[in-house]
């Protein structure tokens, strides 16, 4: 079978399975099997596949048709121009989350005109996408990141080593701010992440892409989203349980004039704004994602 024939058949199979981008996904999976770029497939479309290549491709198509996302199959996902390692322990980084990164970077740029040093904390870091993207684009920042999941932090630490090299990023394992008591060490590994002694754990900016989907809505999500870790998605009743905890506890960890930035569902922004206001945050603002929806909310103490 030729490459173009296999890709066309994969497209048909994925379309029948209800996959939204069957042609793109089929070509991505073929490029992965051949270990080439997707763009090079066209130039080699008449090349014949070996039996093993055909079998490998069919296996990947079956996985995609069953609802496993392409990022998990490939083990990687691009975000802010960086290729992140991903697996089923972490959420797949999404373009909408770039709004959180861009807002934080702009704030940091503004703050550095006043201060010599900024300390940033990324809660619920998952794959480390937000924290690593911020550190990559502004190496002068002191960036810390935490997560409750040991498995997620293993992925984040690997991404930090792969993408940042010698640029230090500090990881902590535990439940939200409680994590700051526990520097993270990768289990069963000779590689250990650097850690900082936070005798006074206060930050200039705190970012978070917390679980914000309601428990009831979790059951209605697309299959490929349901395959992502529920720990990183389920925000409890109404989807605001984790967000409420973050807002309530943040004042202890923010410098005077510091800002909290959170990604959330556009439908939750009014309730979150009220929670922030009640906790003493001012200058509450909304920031739109690539689709023009309110995706990030921020406030200042």
C-alpha positions in Angstrom: 0.0 0.0 0.0 1.2 3.5 -0.9 1.5 6.3 1.7 -1.3 8.3 0.1 -3.6 5.3 0.0 -3.0 4.5 3.7 -3.5 8.1 4.8 -6.7 8.2 2.7 -8.0 5.0 4.4 -7.0 6.4 7.8 -9.0 9.5 7.0 -12.0 7.5 6.1 -11.8 5.3 9.2 -11.4 8.3 11.5 -14.2 10.2 9.8 -16.5 7.2 10.3 -15.5 7.1 14.0 -16.6 10.7 14.4 -13.2 12.3 14.8 -13.4 16.0 14.0 -10.1 16.4 12.1 -9.7 13.0 10.4 -7.4 14.1 7.5 -5.0 16.0 9.8 -4.9 13.3 12.4 -4.3 10.5 9.8 -1.4 12.4 8.3 0.1 13.2 11.7 0.0 9.5 12.6 1.6 8.5 9.3 4.4 11.0 9.8 5.0 9.6 13.2 5.2 6.0 11.9 7.7 7.1 9.2 9.6 9.4 11.5 9.3 12.3 9.0 7.6 15.7 9.0 3.9 15.8 8.0 4.9 18.2 5.2 7.2 15.6 3.6 4.4 13.1 3.1 3.1 14.7 0.0 6.5 14.6 -1.8 6.7 10.8 -0.9 3.0 10.0 -1.3 3.6 7.2 -3.9 6.2 5.4 -1.8 5.2 2.0 -0.7 4.9 1.1 3.0 6.4 -2.0 4.5 4.1 -4.5 6.2 5.3 -3.4 9.6 4.7 0.3 8.7 1.2 -0.6 7.6 0.5 -2.6 10.8 1.9 0.2 13.0 -0.2 2.8 11.2 -3.4 0.8 11.5 -2.8 0.3 15.3 -2.4 4.1 15.7 -5.6 4.8 13.7 -7.5 2.3 15.9 -6.3 4.1 19.0 -7.3 7.4 17.6 -10.7 6.1 16.5 -11.3 4.8 20.1 -11.0 8.3 21.4 -7.3 8.6 22.4 -6.0 12.0 21.4 -3.2 12.5 19.0 -1.0 14.1 21.6 -1.1 11.1 23.8 -0.4 8.7 20.9 2.6 10.8 19.7 3.7 11.5 23.3 4.2 15.2 22.5 2.3 18.5 22.0 3.5 21.9 20.8 2.8 24.9 23.0 4.3 28.4 22.6 6.7 27.1 20.0 8.0 24.4 22.4 7.5 20.7 22.1 6.3 19.3 25.4 6.3 15.7 26.4 2.8 14.5 27.4 1.2 11.4 28.6 -2.1 10.4 30.4 -0.8 11.9 33.7 -1.2 15.4 32.4 -3.6 17.6 30.5 -2.7 18.2 26.8 -1.6 21.9 26.6 -4.2 23.9 24.6 -3.9 27.1 22.6 -6.4 28.9 24.8 -3.9 28.6 27.7 -1.5 30.8 25.9 -3.7 33.6 27.1 -2.6 32.9 30.6 1.1 32.9 29.6 0.8 36.1 27.5 -1.0 37.9 30.3 1.6 36.8 32.9 4.4 37.9 30.6 3.0 41.3 30.0 2.5 41.8 33.7 6.1 40.7 34.4 7.4 43.1 31.8 5.5 45.9 33.4 6.6 44.9 36.9 10.3 44.6 35.9 10.3 48.3 35.1 9.7 48.9 38.9 11.4 45.9 40.6 14.8 44.2 40.0 13.5 40.7 40.7 10.2 38.9 40.3 9.2 35.5 41.8 6.4 33.7 39.9 4.4 30.6 41.1 2.4 28.4 38.8 -0.2 26.3 40.6 -1.6 23.0 39.1 1.3 23.0 36.7 0.6 19.6 35.1 3.0 19.2 32.2 4.7 22.5 33.2 3.6 24.2 30.0 2.7 27.6 31.6 5.7 27.8 34.0 8.2 26.5 31.4 6.9 28.9 28.7 7.2 31.8 31.0 10.7 30.9 32.1 11.7 30.2 28.5 10.6 33.7 27.3 11.8 35.6 30.4 14.8 33.7 31.8 15.5 36.4 34.3 12.3 35.5 36.3 12.5 33.2 39.4 9.8 30.6 38.5 8.2 28.0 40.8 5.6 25.4 40.0 3.6 22.9 42.0 1.1 20.1 41.5 -0.6 17.5 43.7 0.3 14.7 41.2 3.7 13.1 41.5 3.2 11.6 38.0 2.4 15.0 36.5 5.5 16.5 38.2 7.7 13.8 36.7 6.5 14.9 33.3 6.9 18.6 34.1 10.5 18.0 35.4 11.4 16.1 32.2 10.0 18.9 30.1 12.0 21.4 32.2 15.2 19.5 31.7 14.5 19.0 28.0 13.4 22.6 27.2 15.1 24.8 29.7 18.5 23.1 30.2 20.4 25.0 32.8 17.7 27.6 33.4 16.4 26.7 36.9 12.7 26.0 37.5 11.6 25.0 41.0 9.1 22.2 41.6 6.9 21.3 44.6 4.6 18.4 45.2 1.4 18.7 47.2 -2.1 20.2 47.5 -2.0 23.8 46.2 -0.1 26.1 48.5 0.7 23.2 50.9 3.1 22.0 48.2 5.5 24.8 48.9 6.6 22.9 52.0 7.8 19.9 49.8 10.5 20.4 47.1 9.9 17.7 44.5 12.4 14.9 43.8 11.8 12.6 40.9 11.3 9.0 42.3 13.6 6.3 41.0 15.7 8.8 39.0 19.3 10.1 39.2 18.0 13.5 37.9 16.7 15.8 40.7 15.0 19.1 40.1 16.6 22.1 41.8 14.8 23.5 44.8 14.7 26.8 46.6 14.3 27.5 50.3 11.2 29.5 50.5 11.5 30.9 54.0 9.1 33.6 53.0 7.0 32.1 50.3 5.6 35.2 48.7 5.2 35.8 45.0 4.8 38.8 42.6 2.4 36.9 40.3 0.6 33.6 40.8 -0.8 31.7 37.8 -3.1 28.7 37.7 -5.0 26.6 35.2 -6.9 24.7 37.9 -9.6 22.1 37.5 -12.7 24.0 36.7 -15.2 21.6 35.1 -18.2 20.7 37.3 -18.4 17.1 38.4 -21.8 16.8 36.6 -20.4 18.1 33.4 -17.5 15.7 33.5 -19.8 12.9 32.3 -20.8 14.8 29.2 -17.2 15.6 27.9 -15.9 14.2 24.6 -14.3 10.8 24.9 -10.8 12.1 24.3 -11.2 14.7 27.0 -12.5 12.1 29.4 -9.3 10.2 28.8 -7.3 13.0 30.3 -6.7 13.0 34.1 -9.9 13.8 36.0 -7.8 15.2 38.8 -6.8 18.0 36.5 -10.3 18.6 35.2 -12.9 18.0 37.9 -13.5 21.2 39.8 -16.2 19.7 42.0 -19.7 20.9 42.4 -20.2 23.9 40.1 -16.6 23.6 39.0 -15.4 26.3 41.5 -14.2 24.3 44.5 -10.5 24.5 43.6 -10.8 28.0 42.3 -12.4 29.1 45.6 -9.7 27.5 47.7 -7.0 29.2 45.6 -8.7 32.6 46.0 -9.1 32.2 49.7 -5.5 31.2 50.4 -3.7 33.4 47.9 -3.5 36.6 50.0 -1.0 34.9 52.3 1.4 34.2 49.4 1.1 37.3 47.3 3.3 40.4 47.8 1.6 43.7 48.3 0.4 44.7 44.8 0.9 41.2 43.5 -1.5 39.6 41.1 -3.4 36.3 40.7 -4.2 35.0 37.2 -6.5 32.0 36.6 -7.8 30.3 33.5 -11.5 29.3 33.8 -14.7 28.6 31.9 -16.0 31.9 30.4 -19.4 31.0 32.0 -17.8 31.2 35.5 -16.2 34.6 35.2 -18.9 36.5 37.0 -18.9 34.2 40.0 -15.1 34.2 40.2 -15.1 38.0 40.0 -17.4 38.1 43.0 -15.2 35.7 44.9 -12.1 37.8 44.2 -13.9 41.0 45.2 -15.0 39.5 48.5 -11.4 38.5 49.3 -10.1 42.0 48.7 -8.8 41.8 45.2 -9.0 44.9 43.1 -8.6 45.8 39.5 -10.3 42.6 38.4 -9.9 42.1 34.7 -10.9 39.6 32.0 -8.6 38.5 29.2 -9.9 36.9 26.0 -8.6 33.7 24.3 -8.0 33.1 20.6 -11.8 32.6 20.1 -12.6 35.9 21.7 -14.0 34.3 24.8 -13.1 35.4 28.4 -10.6 32.8 29.3 -8.4 34.3 32.0 -9.4 36.4 35.1 -7.0 38.4 37.2 -7.0 40.6 40.3 -4.5 42.5 42.4 -4.0 42.7 46.1 
